[in-house]
Amino acid sequence: MRSSVRTWVDDHRIASFLAVTYGFTWTIQGLLAASGMGASWTLSILVGFGGFGPPVGAAVVVWASGGSLRSWVGQFFRWRIGGRWWAAALLVPLVVLALGSGLYVALGGPVDIAALPFPGIYLFVMVWGTVWGGGQEELGWRGFMVPVLQERYSALATSLLVGLAWAGWHLPLFLNANTTHAGWPLSQQLIWGGTILAGSVLWTWMYNNTGSVLAAAVFHAGMNSIGVFHPADRAALVPGGIPDPWLNFLAEISSAVVLVGIAVLVVLVFGAERLSSTEVPDTSVLGLDSGTSRPAGQSGRPSDAGPDRQ
Protein backbone atom coordinates (compact mmCIF):
# COMPACT_ATOMS: atom_id res chain seq x y z
CA MET A 1 0.00 0.00 0.00
CA ARG A 2 1.32 3.44 -0.91
CA SER A 3 2.02 6.05 1.74
CA SER A 4 -0.50 8.79 2.38
CA VAL A 5 2.00 11.34 1.02
CA ARG A 6 2.31 9.56 -2.32
CA THR A 7 -1.45 9.18 -2.51
CA TRP A 8 -1.90 12.91 -1.91
CA VAL A 9 0.67 13.73 -4.58
CA ASP A 10 -1.08 11.43 -7.04
CA ASP A 11 -4.43 13.09 -6.31
CA HIS A 12 -2.95 16.60 -6.61
CA ARG A 13 -0.45 16.27 -9.42
CA ILE A 14 -0.32 19.89 -10.56
CA ALA A 15 -0.22 21.37 -7.05
CA SER A 16 2.54 18.92 -6.08
CA PHE A 17 4.52 19.63 -9.22
CA LEU A 18 4.38 23.39 -8.66
CA ALA A 19 5.25 23.07 -4.96
CA VAL A 20 8.42 21.08 -5.68
CA THR A 21 9.30 23.15 -8.77
CA TYR A 22 8.99 26.48 -7.01
CA GLY A 23 10.55 25.14 -3.81
CA PHE A 24 13.66 23.83 -5.58
CA THR A 25 14.24 26.89 -7.74
CA TRP A 26 13.30 29.56 -5.22
CA THR A 27 15.53 28.02 -2.57
CA ILE A 28 18.55 28.14 -4.88
CA GLN A 29 17.71 31.63 -6.14
CA GLY A 30 17.18 32.83 -2.58
CA LEU A 31 20.58 31.52 -1.52
CA LEU A 32 22.21 33.22 -4.51
CA ALA A 33 20.54 36.52 -3.68
CA ALA A 34 21.58 36.26 -0.03
CA SER A 35 25.17 35.47 -1.00
CA GLY A 36 25.53 38.77 -2.85
CA MET A 37 27.37 37.00 -5.68
CA GLY A 38 28.04 39.45 -8.49
CA ALA A 39 27.27 38.98 -12.16
CA SER A 40 29.62 36.29 -13.49
CA TRP A 41 29.78 32.95 -15.28
CA THR A 42 29.52 31.28 -11.88
CA LEU A 43 26.27 33.09 -11.16
CA SER A 44 24.93 32.16 -14.61
CA ILE A 45 25.77 28.49 -14.07
CA LEU A 46 24.13 28.43 -10.64
CA VAL A 47 21.04 30.23 -11.96
CA GLY A 48 20.91 27.56 -14.67
CA PHE A 49 21.07 24.87 -11.99
CA GLY A 50 18.06 26.50 -10.35
CA GLY A 51 16.34 26.11 -13.71
CA PHE A 52 16.13 22.36 -13.08
CA GLY A 53 13.19 22.94 -10.73
CA PRO A 54 10.56 21.93 -13.34
CA PRO A 55 12.16 18.56 -14.23
CA VAL A 56 12.79 17.84 -10.53
CA GLY A 57 9.16 18.63 -9.75
CA ALA A 58 7.92 16.45 -12.60
CA ALA A 59 10.20 13.56 -11.61
CA VAL A 60 8.93 13.61 -8.03
CA VAL A 61 5.27 13.56 -9.10
CA VAL A 62 5.72 10.90 -11.80
CA TRP A 63 7.55 8.67 -9.30
CA ALA A 64 5.10 9.28 -6.45
CA SER A 65 2.12 8.65 -8.73
CA GLY A 66 3.50 5.31 -9.91
CA GLY A 67 4.31 6.51 -13.42
CA SER A 68 7.25 5.67 -15.64
CA LEU A 69 10.29 7.88 -15.26
CA ARG A 70 11.75 6.22 -18.33
CA SER A 71 8.74 7.15 -20.47
CA TRP A 72 8.75 10.69 -19.12
CA VAL A 73 12.48 11.25 -19.68
CA GLY A 74 12.26 9.49 -23.04
CA GLN A 75 10.35 12.48 -24.40
CA PHE A 76 13.59 14.45 -24.24
CA PHE A 77 15.30 11.99 -26.57
CA ARG A 78 12.54 11.80 -29.17
CA TRP A 79 14.28 13.25 -32.21
CA ARG A 80 12.53 11.48 -35.10
CA ILE A 81 9.83 14.09 -35.68
CA GLY A 82 10.23 14.91 -39.34
CA GLY A 83 12.24 17.55 -41.15
CA ARG A 84 9.50 20.20 -41.20
CA TRP A 85 9.20 20.24 -37.42
CA TRP A 86 12.95 20.50 -36.93
CA ALA A 87 12.91 23.31 -39.48
CA ALA A 88 10.21 25.06 -37.43
CA ALA A 89 12.09 24.59 -34.15
CA LEU A 90 15.33 25.94 -35.63
CA LEU A 91 14.06 28.59 -38.03
CA VAL A 92 11.12 30.26 -36.27
CA PRO A 93 13.48 31.96 -33.77
CA LEU A 94 15.51 33.29 -36.72
CA VAL A 95 12.31 34.54 -38.37
CA VAL A 96 11.41 36.37 -35.15
CA LEU A 97 14.93 37.86 -35.08
CA ALA A 98 14.79 38.96 -38.73
CA LEU A 99 11.29 40.44 -38.64
CA GLY A 100 11.77 41.98 -35.20
CA SER A 101 15.06 43.55 -36.23
CA GLY A 102 13.51 44.83 -39.43
CA LEU A 103 10.66 46.44 -37.50
CA TYR A 104 13.15 47.95 -35.05
CA VAL A 105 15.16 49.51 -37.88
CA ALA A 106 12.01 50.70 -39.69
CA LEU A 107 10.95 52.56 -36.54
CA GLY A 108 14.27 54.35 -36.35
CA GLY A 109 16.26 52.16 -33.99
CA PRO A 110 20.05 52.64 -34.24
CA VAL A 111 22.10 49.60 -35.24
CA ASP A 112 25.73 48.50 -35.08
CA ILE A 113 26.21 45.58 -37.46
CA ALA A 114 29.97 45.53 -36.89
CA ALA A 115 29.47 44.63 -33.23
CA LEU A 116 27.52 41.43 -33.95
CA PRO A 117 29.30 38.25 -32.76
CA PHE A 118 30.68 35.54 -35.02
CA PRO A 119 27.66 33.57 -36.36
CA GLY A 120 29.23 30.26 -35.31
CA ILE A 121 28.67 31.15 -31.67
CA TYR A 122 24.98 30.50 -32.27
CA LEU A 123 25.64 26.75 -32.17
CA PHE A 124 27.30 27.02 -28.75
CA VAL A 125 24.52 29.25 -27.41
CA MET A 126 21.89 26.84 -28.71
CA VAL A 127 23.50 23.76 -27.14
CA TRP A 128 24.02 25.60 -23.83
CA GLY A 129 20.45 26.86 -23.94
CA THR A 130 19.02 23.41 -24.61
CA VAL A 131 20.70 21.58 -21.72
CA TRP A 132 21.29 24.33 -19.13
CA GLY A 133 20.05 27.75 -20.19
CA GLY A 134 16.29 27.20 -20.35
CA GLY A 135 15.63 24.12 -22.48
CA GLN A 136 15.98 21.80 -19.49
CA GLU A 137 12.81 23.33 -18.04
CA GLU A 138 10.73 21.74 -20.79
CA LEU A 139 10.70 18.29 -19.18
CA GLY A 140 8.54 19.95 -16.54
CA TRP A 141 6.45 22.56 -18.30
CA ARG A 142 5.74 20.77 -21.57
CA GLY A 143 6.78 17.20 -20.74
CA PHE A 144 4.64 17.01 -17.59
CA MET A 145 2.34 19.95 -16.95
CA VAL A 146 0.93 20.14 -20.48
CA PRO A 147 -0.21 16.49 -20.80
CA VAL A 148 -1.75 16.57 -17.31
CA LEU A 149 -3.66 19.81 -17.90
CA GLN A 150 -4.73 18.87 -21.42
CA GLU A 151 -6.94 16.15 -20.01
CA ARG A 152 -9.21 18.89 -18.64
CA TYR A 153 -8.52 21.97 -20.72
CA SER A 154 -7.95 22.98 -24.32
CA ALA A 155 -4.38 23.27 -25.55
CA LEU A 156 -4.66 27.07 -25.61
CA ALA A 157 -6.01 27.28 -22.05
CA THR A 158 -3.33 24.80 -20.97
CA SER A 159 -0.63 26.93 -22.58
CA LEU A 160 -1.81 30.08 -20.83
CA LEU A 161 -2.02 28.33 -17.44
CA VAL A 162 1.49 26.94 -17.91
CA GLY A 163 2.64 30.39 -19.01
CA LEU A 164 1.31 31.99 -15.82
CA ALA A 165 3.00 29.35 -13.66
CA TRP A 166 6.19 29.71 -15.68
CA ALA A 167 6.20 33.51 -15.33
CA GLY A 168 5.63 33.37 -11.56
CA TRP A 169 8.42 30.83 -11.20
CA HIS A 170 10.88 33.49 -12.48
CA LEU A 171 10.05 35.95 -9.70
CA PRO A 172 13.31 35.53 -7.70
CA LEU A 173 15.31 36.68 -10.74
CA PHE A 174 13.59 40.05 -10.51
CA LEU A 175 14.54 40.36 -6.84
CA ASN A 176 18.26 39.61 -7.22
CA ALA A 177 20.06 42.86 -8.07
CA ASN A 178 22.82 40.93 -9.88
CA THR A 179 20.61 39.24 -12.49
CA THR A 180 19.56 40.72 -15.82
CA HIS A 181 15.84 40.61 -14.98
CA ALA A 182 16.28 42.86 -11.93
CA GLY A 183 17.50 45.73 -14.09
CA TRP A 184 14.49 45.77 -16.39
CA PRO A 185 12.08 48.73 -16.21
CA LEU A 186 8.38 47.99 -15.70
CA SER A 187 7.65 48.30 -19.43
CA GLN A 188 10.21 45.62 -20.26
CA GLN A 189 8.87 43.35 -17.52
CA LEU A 190 5.37 43.63 -18.98
CA ILE A 191 6.64 42.90 -22.48
CA TRP A 192 8.52 39.90 -21.11
CA GLY A 193 5.28 38.64 -19.52
CA GLY A 194 3.54 38.82 -22.88
CA THR A 195 6.35 36.92 -24.60
CA ILE A 196 6.21 34.23 -21.90
CA LEU A 197 2.54 33.58 -22.71
CA ALA A 198 3.17 33.65 -26.46
CA GLY A 199 6.18 31.38 -26.08
CA SER A 200 4.15 28.97 -23.98
CA VAL A 201 1.63 28.68 -26.82
CA LEU A 202 4.38 28.03 -29.36
CA TRP A 203 6.23 25.47 -27.27
CA THR A 204 2.95 23.61 -26.63
CA TRP A 205 2.25 23.72 -30.36
CA MET A 206 5.63 22.14 -31.03
CA TYR A 207 5.18 19.53 -28.29
CA ASN A 208 1.62 18.59 -29.25
CA ASN A 209 2.56 18.01 -32.87
CA THR A 210 5.73 16.03 -32.21
CA GLY A 211 5.49 14.54 -28.71
CA SER A 212 9.11 15.66 -28.41
CA VAL A 213 10.33 17.61 -25.39
CA LEU A 214 13.69 17.84 -27.17
CA ALA A 215 12.11 19.83 -30.02
CA ALA A 216 10.40 22.16 -27.53
CA ALA A 217 13.71 22.58 -25.66
CA VAL A 218 15.61 23.44 -28.84
CA PHE A 219 12.85 25.88 -29.83
CA HIS A 220 13.01 27.44 -26.34
CA ALA A 221 16.81 27.70 -26.52
CA GLY A 222 16.60 29.30 -29.94
CA MET A 223 14.28 32.04 -28.69
CA ASN A 224 16.56 32.64 -25.69
CA SER A 225 19.57 32.86 -27.99
CA ILE A 226 18.52 35.29 -30.71
CA GLY A 227 19.01 38.35 -28.52
CA VAL A 228 22.76 37.87 -28.94
CA PHE A 229 22.36 38.70 -32.63
CA HIS A 230 19.98 41.65 -32.39
CA PRO A 231 21.62 44.47 -34.41
CA ALA A 232 20.71 47.24 -31.94
CA ASP A 233 23.56 49.60 -31.12
CA ARG A 234 24.30 48.73 -27.48
CA ALA A 235 26.11 52.01 -26.90
CA ALA A 236 23.06 53.95 -28.07
CA LEU A 237 20.73 51.85 -25.92
CA VAL A 238 22.79 52.58 -22.80
CA PRO A 239 24.55 55.94 -23.36
CA GLY A 240 26.94 56.74 -20.55
CA GLY A 241 25.81 53.61 -18.71
CA ILE A 242 22.24 54.92 -18.34
CA PRO A 243 19.59 52.99 -20.35
CA ASP A 244 17.63 55.01 -22.88
CA PRO A 245 13.98 54.12 -22.01
CA TRP A 246 12.56 54.64 -25.50
CA LEU A 247 15.24 52.76 -27.45
CA ASN A 248 15.22 49.84 -25.03
CA PHE A 249 11.43 49.69 -25.25
CA LEU A 250 11.65 49.78 -29.05
CA ALA A 251 14.20 46.95 -29.14
CA GLU A 252 12.02 44.77 -26.91
CA ILE A 253 8.58 45.52 -28.32
CA SER A 254 9.61 45.04 -31.97
CA SER A 255 10.53 41.38 -31.43
CA ALA A 256 7.70 40.79 -28.94
CA VAL A 257 5.09 41.92 -31.48
CA VAL A 258 6.42 39.41 -34.00
CA LEU A 259 6.47 36.57 -31.46
CA VAL A 260 2.91 37.28 -30.32
CA GLY A 261 1.80 37.55 -33.94
CA ILE A 262 3.22 34.10 -34.77
CA ALA A 263 1.50 32.63 -31.69
CA VAL A 264 -1.85 34.11 -32.78
CA LEU A 265 -1.31 32.72 -36.30
CA VAL A 266 -0.63 29.24 -34.88
CA VAL A 267 -3.87 29.37 -32.88
CA LEU A 268 -5.86 30.45 -35.96
CA VAL A 269 -4.34 27.78 -38.20
CA PHE A 270 -4.22 24.79 -35.82
CA GLY A 271 -7.16 25.63 -33.55
CA ALA A 272 -7.29 26.50 -29.87
CA GLU A 273 -8.56 23.06 -28.85
CA ARG A 274 -5.43 21.11 -29.70
CA LEU A 275 -2.91 23.45 -31.40
CA SER A 276 -2.34 20.36 -33.48
CA SER A 277 -3.72 18.39 -36.41
CA THR A 278 -3.27 15.12 -34.49
CA GLU A 279 -4.12 13.65 -31.09
CA VAL A 280 -2.30 15.45 -28.29
CA PRO A 281 -0.21 13.94 -25.47
CA ASP A 282 -1.96 13.02 -22.24
CA THR A 283 -0.77 11.35 -19.05
CA SER A 284 -0.19 8.05 -20.82
CA VAL A 285 3.14 9.52 -22.00
CA LEU A 286 4.09 9.60 -18.31
CA GLY A 287 3.02 6.02 -17.69
CA LEU A 288 0.05 7.30 -15.67
CA ASP A 289 -3.65 6.62 -15.88
CA SER A 290 -5.72 9.28 -17.60
CA GLY A 291 -7.60 11.69 -15.35
CA THR A 292 -9.68 13.28 -18.07
CA SER A 293 -13.05 14.80 -17.31
CA ARG A 294 -13.48 16.46 -20.69
CA PRO A 295 -16.07 15.32 -23.27
CA ALA A 296 -15.03 12.45 -25.51
CA GLY A 297 -13.06 13.55 -28.53
CA GLN A 298 -11.48 16.58 -26.85
CA SER A 299 -8.58 14.95 -25.03
CA GLY A 300 -5.72 12.97 -26.48
CA ARG A 301 -7.04 9.59 -25.26
CA PRO A 302 -10.74 9.95 -24.32
CA SER A 303 -11.18 6.22 -23.87
CA ASP A 304 -8.86 6.28 -20.85
CA ALA A 305 -11.30 8.26 -18.70
CA GLY A 306 -10.75 7.79 -14.99
CA PRO A 307 -10.87 9.66 -11.70
CA ASP A 308 -10.03 13.37 -11.78
CA ARG A 309 -6.41 13.80 -10.71
CA GLN A 310 -5.43 17.40 -11.29
SULHU-V405257 format. One record per backbone hydrogen bond with DSSP energy under -0.5 kcal/mol. CO is the residue of the C=O (numbers start at 0). NH is the residue of the N-H. Records with the same first field share a line. If there is no record, write none. Layout:
# SULHU-V405257
CO = NH / NH
This chain:
# SULHU-V405257
2 = 6
3 = 7
4 = 8
5 = 9
6 = 10
7 = 11
8 = 11
9 = 12
11 = 15
12 = 16
13 = 17
14 = 18
15 = 19
16 = 20
17 = 21
18 = 22
19 = 23
20 = 24
21 = 25
22 = 26
23 = 27
24 = 28
25 = 29
26 = 30
27 = 31
28 = 32
29 = 33
30 = 34
31 = 35 / 36
32 = 35
39 = 43
40 = 44
41 = 45
42 = 46
43 = 47
44 = 48
45 = 49
46 = 50
48 = 51
49 = 52
51 = 55
52 = 56
53 = 57
54 = 58
55 = 59
56 = 60
57 = 61
58 = 62
59 = 63
60 = 64
61 = 66
62 = 65
66 = 68
67 = 71
68 = 72
69 = 73
70 = 74
71 = 74
72 = 75
73 = 76
74 = 77 / 212 / 213
76 = 78
78 = 80
81 = 84 / 85
82 = 86
83 = 87
84 = 88
85 = 89
86 = 90
87 = 91
90 = 94
91 = 95
92 = 96
93 = 97
94 = 98
95 = 99
96 = 100
97 = 101
98 = 102
99 = 103
100 = 104
101 = 105
102 = 106
103 = 108
104 = 107
109 = 232
111 = 114
112 = 115
117 = 120
118 = 121
119 = 122 / 123
120 = 124
121 = 125
122 = 126
123 = 127
124 = 128
125 = 129
126 = 130
127 = 131 / 132
128 = 134
133 = 136
134 = 137
135 = 138
136 = 139 / 140
137 = 141 / 142
139 = 143 / 144
140 = 145
141 = 146
143 = 147
144 = 148
145 = 149
147 = 150
148 = 151 / 152
150 = 292 / 293
153 = 157
154 = 158
155 = 159
156 = 160
157 = 161
158 = 162
159 = 163
160 = 164
161 = 165
162 = 166
163 = 167
164 = 168
165 = 169
166 = 169
167 = 170
169 = 172 / 173
170 = 173 / 174
171 = 174 / 175
172 = 181
174 = 176
175 = 178
178 = 182
179 = 182
180 = 183
184 = 188
185 = 189
186 = 190
187 = 191
188 = 192
189 = 193
190 = 194
191 = 195
192 = 196
193 = 197
194 = 198
195 = 199
196 = 200
197 = 201
198 = 202
199 = 203
200 = 204
201 = 205
202 = 206
203 = 207
204 = 208
205 = 209
206 = 210
210 = 212
211 = 215
212 = 216
213 = 217
214 = 218
215 = 219
216 = 220
217 = 221
218 = 222
219 = 223
220 = 224
221 = 225
224 = 227
225 = 228
226 = 229
230 = 111
231 = 233
232 = 236
233 = 237
235 = 238
236 = 243
237 = 240
238 = 241
240 = 242
242 = 244
243 = 247
244 = 248
245 = 249
246 = 250
247 = 251
248 = 252
249 = 253
250 = 254
251 = 255
252 = 256
253 = 257
254 = 258
255 = 259
256 = 260
257 = 261
258 = 262
259 = 263
260 = 264
261 = 265
262 = 266
263 = 267
264 = 268
265 = 269
266 = 270
269 = 275
270 = 274
271 = 155
272 = 154
281 = 284
282 = 285 / 287
283 = 286
285 = 67
291 = 305
294 = 297
298 = 301
300 = 303
301 = 304
309 = 13
